[in-house]
Amino acid sequence: MTFDQLLTATEPTPPLMEVRNISKSLGGKLILDDVSLSLNRGQLKVLIGPSGSGKSTLLQCIHFLLQPDRGDVILDGKSAWEMSHFNICSFRQKIGMIFQDFNLFDHLTALDNVAIAPRKVKGLRRTEAYQRAKEELARVGLSDKFDHYPAQLSGGQKQRVSIARAMAMDPKIMLLDEPTSALDPELIGEVLNVIAVLAKGGMTMLMVTHQIGFARHLTDEIIFMEAGRVVEQGSPKFLLDDNSESRTALFCSHLTELTGR
Amino acid sequence: MLAFLDIPIVESVLYIIRGTGYTVGLIVGAMATGLIIGLPLAAIQIFGPRWSKALAALYVWFFRGIPIIVLLFLFYFGVFGFIEKLLKTYSGYNVALPPFLASVTALGLVSGAYQSQIFRGTILSLHRGQFIAAKSLGFSTIGTVFHIILPQALRLAIPAWSNEYSILLKDSAVAYLLGTMEIMARIGHLVSITHRHVPFYLLAGLLYFLLTHVGVVALKALERRTRIPGLGNDPQEV
């Protein structure tokens, strides 16, 4: 038995998602250099790193919004490359994505923003889709905002609508790309609360964030990226310990210096 | 009032009203043709593969570069003449294609070039992240265009579209050169009978003015009715 076989044999359950050796160049510049990671069901992993380290590009490659130059994403045993040959849209449906600047549909009310993908992508009936949309909006505490257009909502409310919108598609996994970076400080809490509830509810998530104080209590693993590579990977306790000399701890000490926390 | 012109009043009025109908038909047909051409052309110029972008640019370059009147004649005698000849060769019948159809098509082709630029501008002004969000929810490109891009782009295009309407309406006057019996053709006819140039051309001017006004007011109302808070600028806030 080879070492690799031994590893797979001792693995209790296969990971829900595996990112295998992804590389991506944009405009002739290597943005992602052989990045691999895996997520088990119900796990929340946090991705941190300086800007320009390729975190957002990695999320987009995992979602196949950008096609990686090399590497593959295996979700629930299915290869994204294989699916991309006939129906990449059905692969994308299984992954929810939350963006830094919300990206709500400007011409739709909060309710329609949540209901449109179940209706038009999944083909749910109108009444079912709206029922589901109302439940999802209620879950993020926006029952009183059904008829509001994005422009009539605060940043925190917009981000919660976008979480409801992603959840209404029953994703197997959620990718969050700095979900609180564009928010006023006093609005960050309401969004983090929703994310915490999702995490405790067993949602599998990969989150890019600089909210280290928040993240370290929810996550069991921090992945630190720099210059397109995964530099460090480990439990927050191990990486962020006061005596730790990890690259992650150094980076986070700068973050806390900046924010005074 | 028209008694001094020595022509039957009721008949003349009806004659001109029917001409107004032709003009309305021309402008509605040409705007619709332009919309059907302009929308996909705009989408191609933004989202299409490189070769199709070049073709779309060629189209716009060609139809914006030639006077409508030249195009009208080229179309009527060239394309329509060719089709008529084909029909005669293969069916044996002498078919005369109506000049109205040639006028609508020629005006529509030109308007398509201009409208594609209107829609290209409005699509580019939309918040780009929405397209990525739609993709991430599993929308196909076509689905994104129909459910996300068009509902916004069409709303934002109304002011520029109303501009295109008022320009094209007046351009449609050249259709009389092919013998389309619209306002100018009939006014010209009445002038040739009565030799009263000024009152009739004043009337023609008034009719075009009214048609422009009605269309622009209607589009303004449509713009107000379909307005969505935060999409585009609210005139009350600017």
Interface residues (C-beta under 8 A of the other chain):
Chain A: Q60 H63 L65 C89 S90 R92 Q93 I95 G96 M97 F99 D101 F102 N103 L104 F105 D106 H107 I116 A117 K120 V121 K122 Y149 P150 A151 Q152 S162 R165 A166 M169
Chain B: L126 H127 G129 Q130 I132 A133 A134 K135 S136 L137 G138 F139 S140 G143 H147 I148 P151 Q152 R155 I228 P229 G230 L231
